[in-house]
Amino acid sequence: MTINPVHLRTLHEIARLQSFSRAAEFLHLSQPAVSLHVRQLEQAFALPLLERVGKRAETTRAGALLLERAGRALEAFDAAAASIHALRGVVAGRVRVGTGATASIYLLPPILRRLRARYPEVELVIVTGNTPDIAKAVAENALDVGVVTLPVRPRQLVVTPFYTDRLVAIAPRAWSWRGRRRRRPPGSRRALTPGDLAEEPLILYERGGTIRQVIEGWFKRARVTPRVAMELGNSEAIKELVSAGLGPSITSWASVRAEAREGELRVIPLSPPLVRRLGIIKRRDKPENPALVALLRALERRAGRRVS
């Protein structure tokens, strides 16, 4: 049986994006061409490889097994192509990067923009998710590198410190602080403590993410229990609800610099100070092709510098 690697690549992207149309867009193919690739693979194996669940496309057991085994061939092909490009002095290839929403919006774009300007043949695939999911994908080699909130668990990963993210409280401009009024004079600009915030209807990141664990640890060390009114998956949604006057939150300073500068939100420091540490993760045994090396160097050049 002869398997066309182009068809295999198509199947891989449909499974990754869970969509025929998004895979077609990513691969610069028409949707009928993508469907034809899958149909020809399924005819070759005489088994369905994908199934539609609502609007999503998911692999069948046969499709998952094919990608698990043959995906290594795709990776080897990409590595070989990158090495050949390197012989003529061209840094090229695909790098799959996993990260959280805050880093993908506020920290990585300038780094990736400079990288693409210097190495236009490098293809970047960016996947967002919670730290446990990204770490698992890197450990399983489904992603090449991750930029995530520390700590991470898998032993097969090597971690390089990347960025120290200061967390701050944010609130609507006219928010009336409940517990703060009893502890401090009205209008006080001093930092907020866990006790101050515990009595407010907080809008926090959803459970399961490492940043939520960092915030909960801050309250736990002060032996207070926060009153959580809403839980959301990303900082943009949180900022919108805070701006609408529904409550304060704790979020990354990097995500609210613009709003602080424009006076759209009140940004108040925390006491004791609260930070989360982001790291670059990859497998210890990960082969470093030229494209991956270029990305890692770009990230490491940014490591340790603060956002002002």
C-alpha positions in Angstrom: 0.0 0.0 0.0 1.3 3.4 -1.0 0.4 6.3 1.3 0.6 9.8 -0.1 2.3 12.0 2.5 0.3 15.0 1.2 -2.9 13.2 2.1 -1.5 12.2 5.5 -0.6 15.9 6.2 -4.1 16.9 5.3 -5.5 14.3 7.8 -3.1 15.6 10.4 -4.3 19.2 10.1 -8.0 18.3 10.1 -7.4 16.3 13.3 -5.4 19.2 14.8 -7.9 21.9 13.9 -11.0 19.7 14.2 -12.3 21.2 11.0 -12.2 20.5 7.2 -12.6 24.2 6.3 -9.9 25.5 8.8 -7.5 22.8 7.6 -8.2 23.8 4.0 -7.4 27.4 4.8 -4.3 26.5 6.7 -3.0 24.3 3.9 -4.0 26.8 1.1 -6.2 24.1 -0.5 -9.9 24.1 -1.5 -12.3 22.3 0.7 -13.1 19.7 -2.0 -9.4 18.9 -2.4 -9.2 18.3 1.4 -12.2 16.0 1.3 -10.7 14.2 -1.6 -7.4 13.6 0.3 -9.3 12.0 3.2 -11.6 10.0 0.9 -8.6 8.5 -0.9 -6.9 7.6 2.4 -10.1 6.0 3.7 -10.4 4.0 0.4 -6.8 2.8 0.8 -7.5 1.5 4.3 -11.1 0.5 3.8 -12.0 2.2 7.1 -13.3 5.6 8.1 -10.6 7.8 9.5 -12.7 10.8 10.5 -16.2 11.4 11.8 -18.2 14.6 12.2 -19.4 15.4 15.7 -21.6 18.5 15.3 -19.4 21.0 13.5 -16.2 19.3 14.6 -14.2 16.6 12.8 -12.6 14.0 15.1 -10.5 11.0 14.3 -11.9 7.5 14.5 -9.9 4.8 16.3 -8.3 4.0 13.0 -7.5 7.6 12.2 -5.9 8.2 15.6 -3.8 5.1 15.2 -2.6 6.1 11.8 -1.6 9.6 12.9 0.1 8.2 16.0 2.3 6.0 14.0 2.6 7.8 10.7 2.9 11.2 12.4 6.5 10.3 13.2 7.1 10.0 9.5 5.8 13.5 8.9 8.0 14.8 11.7 11.0 13.0 10.2 10.2 14.5 6.8 10.0 18.0 8.2 13.3 17.6 10.0 14.9 16.3 6.8 13.6 19.2 4.8 14.8 21.7 7.4 18.3 20.1 7.4 18.5 20.3 3.6 17.4 23.9 3.7 20.2 24.5 6.3 22.8 23.2 3.8 22.1 26.2 1.6 22.0 28.6 4.6 18.2 28.9 4.8 16.4 28.5 8.1 13.1 26.9 7.3 10.6 24.5 8.7 7.5 24.2 10.9 7.5 24.8 14.6 4.4 24.0 16.7 4.1 26.3 19.8 1.7 26.0 22.6 1.0 28.8 25.1 -1.7 30.5 27.1 -4.0 33.3 26.0 -2.2 36.1 27.8 1.2 35.2 26.4 -0.2 34.7 22.9 -1.8 38.1 22.9 0.6 40.3 24.9 4.1 38.7 25.1 4.8 36.6 22.0 3.6 38.7 19.0 6.6 41.1 18.9 9.0 38.1 19.3 7.3 36.1 16.6 7.1 39.1 14.3 10.8 39.7 14.4 11.5 36.0 14.0 9.3 35.8 10.8 10.9 39.0 9.5 14.4 37.5 9.8 13.4 33.9 8.8 10.4 34.1 6.4 10.7 30.4 5.6 9.9 29.5 9.2 6.3 28.3 9.6 4.8 28.9 13.0 1.7 27.0 14.3 0.4 28.5 17.5 -2.0 26.5 19.8 -3.5 28.0 23.0 -4.6 26.2 26.1 -4.1 25.7 29.8 -0.7 24.8 31.1 -1.5 21.1 31.9 -2.8 20.6 28.4 0.2 22.3 26.7 2.7 20.5 28.9 1.0 17.1 28.1 1.1 17.9 24.3 4.8 18.9 24.5 5.6 15.7 26.5 3.8 13.6 23.9 5.6 15.5 21.0 2.3 16.8 19.6 3.9 20.3 20.2 7.6 21.3 19.8 7.8 23.9 22.5 5.5 25.6 25.1 5.5 28.9 26.9 3.5 28.2 30.0 2.9 29.2 33.6 5.2 27.2 36.0 5.4 24.7 37.6 4.9 21.9 35.1 4.9 18.2 36.1 6.2 15.9 33.3 9.7 14.7 34.1 10.7 14.4 30.4 10.5 18.2 30.0 13.3 20.7 30.3 12.3 24.2 31.6 14.0 27.5 30.8 12.7 30.6 32.8 11.1 33.1 30.4 9.1 35.9 32.2 8.0 37.0 35.6 4.4 38.3 35.2 3.2 40.7 37.9 -0.5 40.2 38.9 -2.6 43.2 39.8 -6.2 43.9 40.9 -8.4 45.6 38.3 -11.8 47.3 38.9 -14.3 49.7 37.3 -13.3 53.3 37.8 -16.2 54.0 40.2 -16.1 50.7 42.1 -17.1 51.0 45.8 -14.9 48.7 47.8 -16.7 46.8 50.6 -14.1 45.5 52.9 -11.7 48.3 52.1 -14.0 50.9 53.4 -13.9 49.3 56.9 -10.1 49.0 56.9 -8.8 52.1 55.2 -9.8 55.8 54.6 -12.0 56.3 51.4 -9.8 57.0 48.4 -6.8 55.2 49.8 -4.3 54.3 47.1 -2.5 51.6 49.0 -2.2 48.0 47.7 -5.1 45.6 48.2 -4.7 42.6 50.5 -6.4 39.2 50.2 -8.7 40.3 53.0 -9.7 43.4 51.0 -10.6 41.4 47.9 -12.2 38.4 49.6 -15.4 40.3 50.2 -15.8 41.5 46.6 -17.7 39.6 43.9 -14.6 38.6 42.0 -14.3 37.7 38.3 -11.5 35.2 38.1 -9.9 32.8 35.6 -11.6 29.5 35.2 -10.6 26.5 37.4 -8.0 24.1 36.0 -5.6 26.7 34.7 -2.3 27.3 36.6 -2.9 31.1 36.9 -6.1 30.3 38.9 -4.0 28.1 41.2 -1.5 30.9 41.7 -4.3 33.3 42.7 -6.0 30.7 45.0 -2.7 30.1 46.7 -2.4 33.8 47.4 -5.7 33.8 49.2 -5.0 30.5 51.0 -1.7 31.8 52.4 -3.7 34.7 54.0 -6.3 32.2 55.3 -9.2 33.8 53.6 -11.7 32.4 51.1 -12.5 34.6 48.0 -16.1 35.2 46.9 -16.0 34.1 43.3 -18.9 35.5 41.3 -17.8 34.5 37.8 -15.2 32.4 36.1 -13.9 32.9 32.6 -11.3 31.4 30.3 -9.3 34.5 29.2 -8.2 37.9 30.2 -10.1 39.8 27.4 -13.5 38.4 28.6 -12.6 39.3 32.2 -11.7 42.8 31.3 -14.9 43.3 29.4 -17.0 42.2 32.4 -14.9 44.3 34.8 -15.4 47.3 32.5 -19.1 46.7 32.6 -19.1 47.2 36.4 -19.8 43.6 37.4 -16.9 43.3 39.8 -13.1 43.4 40.3 -10.6 40.8 39.2 -7.0 39.8 39.5 -5.1 39.5 36.2 -1.8 40.0 34.5 -0.3 43.4 34.4 0.8 42.8 30.9 -2.8 42.4 29.8 -4.0 45.7 31.2 -1.2 48.1 30.4 -3.2 49.9 27.7 -6.4 50.2 29.8 -4.3 51.6 32.7 -2.6 54.1 30.4 -6.0 55.3 29.0 -7.7 55.3 32.4 -10.3 52.8 31.4 -9.8 50.6 34.4 -8.5 51.1 37.9 -5.3 49.0 38.4 -4.2 48.5 42.0 -1.1 46.6 43.2 -1.4 43.6 45.6 0.0 43.2 49.0 1.8 40.9 49.5 3.0 41.1 45.8 1.8 38.3 43.6 3.6 37.0 40.5 3.4 34.0 38.2 6.5 32.7 36.4 6.4 31.6 32.8 8.8 29.2 31.3 9.8 27.7 28.0 9.3 23.9 27.9 10.5 21.2 25.5 11.3 17.6 25.6 14.8 16.7 26.9 15.3 14.4 23.8 13.8 16.8 21.3 15.9 17.0 18.1 16.6 20.7 17.5 16.2 21.6 13.8 17.2 25.0 12.6 13.7 26.5 12.8 13.3 25.3 16.4 16.7 26.6 17.4 15.9 30.0 15.9 12.6 30.2 17.9 14.3 29.1 21.1 17.0 31.7 20.7 14.4 34.4 20.1 12.5 33.5 23.2 15.6 33.2 25.3 16.8 36.7 24.2 13.5 38.0 25.6 13.7 36.0 28.8 14.1 37.9 32.0 13.1 41.3 30.6 10.2 43.0 32.3 7.2 44.6 30.7 7.1 48.2 31.9 
